[in-house]
Amino acid sequence: MTEHLISRRTFGGSIVAFGTLAASAAAISATQLKPTPAQTIGPFYPVEHLAEQDADLTWINGHKQRAQGNVIQVTGRVLDRYGNPVSGARLDIWQCNSLGRYAHANDIATMPLNPDFQGFASVRTGPMAIGE
């Protein structure tokens, strides 16, 4: 019967190698981003969409005025789990009007709808420039 004896030098080297491997695995998993958790479709996701496919909810083509309320600009990036930008991802954006009313049959709010407010946009992410 042959015994397999490990010297302290060999054993110590194995521990260092194992520690390096574990640290590398931890670094790889640390660089992965957590996916966005599953969410319910928010309040009153639109049933009907306007023909426009732009991202400006406050201006409808052919209307003479912009929707009432404060205009905000929302920016962001869509990243994969490794932090790389995702080009071509579809984002649906919807919002109530300045009075808190959604253009949806199930919204029981009594405030009036704003005919100049688009309320919904579907946009796609674009290519990212090198260095962004």
N, C-alpha and C positions, 0 to 999 in steps of 0.2 A: 504494500500500500504506500503510495507516494503522498507525502504531506505537502501542501502548498503553503509555504511560509512567506510572509511578506515582510520585508525589512522596513524599519522606520522610515528610511529615505523614500522607498517606493510608496509606502502608505501615506506619507506626508504629501508626496507629489500627486497622489490620487485625490486627496482632499482638496488640494489647490485646484486641480483640474475640475473636480466636481463643483467647487465653489464658483469658479469662473463660468462654467456652464450654467449654473443656477442664476448667477448675476446677469448673464447674457439673456436668458429666457425672461427674467424679470424686466430687463430693459426693453425687450421686444414687446412684451405684453403691456408695459407702461406706455408705449408709444401708440397703442391702439386706442382710439376714442370709443366711448360708449355710444351705442346707437340711441337715437331719440326714442324714448319709450312710446309704446302704443298709446294713442289718445283717442277719445271719442271725437266724432265730428262736432265741432263747436256749436254754439248756439245758432240755429237757423241757417245751416248751409243752404245756399241758394238752390231752388228747384229749377228756375229758369235763368238762363244767362243771356245777356245782351250780345248782339252780334260783334261788338267791339272786343278786341283781344289785347288791349293795351293795359298798362299798369296804373294809369291815372284814374282813380275812382271818382275824382272830383270834376271831370270834364267829359261830357258826352258829345261826340261829333254831331253837328247840326243844331245843338242847343246854343242859346245866346248868352248864357251865363254859367259860371262855375257853381258847383254845389255849395250850399251854406256850410259854415263850420270852419274849424281850424284845420289847416292842411299839415299833415305830418309826412315825413319821408322815412321809409323803413329800408334799411340796407342790411346786408348780411352775406354769408357765404354758405354754400352747401358743401360739406366735406364728407369723404368716405371715412371708414374707421381708422385709417392711417393718417388722416389729416390732409389728404390730397383733394383739391377742388374737383367737384363733379360738374361736368359740362352737360347741358341738356336735361337737367332735372326739372320736373314740372312742379311749380308751386301754385297752389290755389289760395287766393287771398280774398277774404270777405269781411265786411265791416258794416255795422249799423250806421245810420245817418247821424247827423249832428244832434238830433233829438232823441237818439237811442232806439230808433225803430229799424227793424230789418225788413227788407222787401220779401217777406215770406208769409204764406197763409197761416202758419201756426203761431206767428208773433201776435200776442194778444195786446200789445201796447196800443194805446189809443192816440198816440202822437201821429201827426201826418207823415206820409212818405214825402221824400223830396224828389220830384221828377228830374232834377238835374244831377242826382247822385247815382253813380253806376253801381256801387255796392259790391262788386265782384271783379276779380281779375284772375286770369290764368297766365302765368309767365314761365319762361324757361331760363335756366341759368346759362350764361354764355361761357366762352373759353376764357381762361385766366391768362393774363400776360405773364411771361417769365419773370420771376422775382416777386410776384405778389403773394 
